[in-house]
Amino acid sequence: QEFIKKELTEDLNPASLEALSLIAYLGPLPRARLDYLRGVNSSFILRNLMMRGLVERNPDPERPAVMLYRATIDLWKHLGVEAQDRMPEYEKFKTLGSIEESAAT
């Protein structure tokens, strides 16, 4: 109990902030895409972000075996924005994400 309590009350580390930023700007994302963008396995970080209520996981409607990670309403409230497209410089980062995704395929 102490371990979980400590894990949920500590500040987010740089790796968690990186993953959260990618999900907030480019999400919903499958874990494989997040792993590719970060260059490392993101399983532990995703679990931590979900436990904190910042990220949620839902099945991809087009590929039921794939789970998509997206920011929660609680994250938007915490950031003071109503939705993903209200994030600072959202269009710039969404465009960069699309270009990068096209290059990867």
Secondary structure, 3 states (H helix, E strand, C coil): CHHHHHHHHCCCCHHHHHHHHHHHHHCCEEHHHHHHHHCCCCHHHHHHHHHCCCEEEEECCCCCCCEEEEECHHHHHHHCCCCHHHCCCHHHHHHHHHHHHHHHC
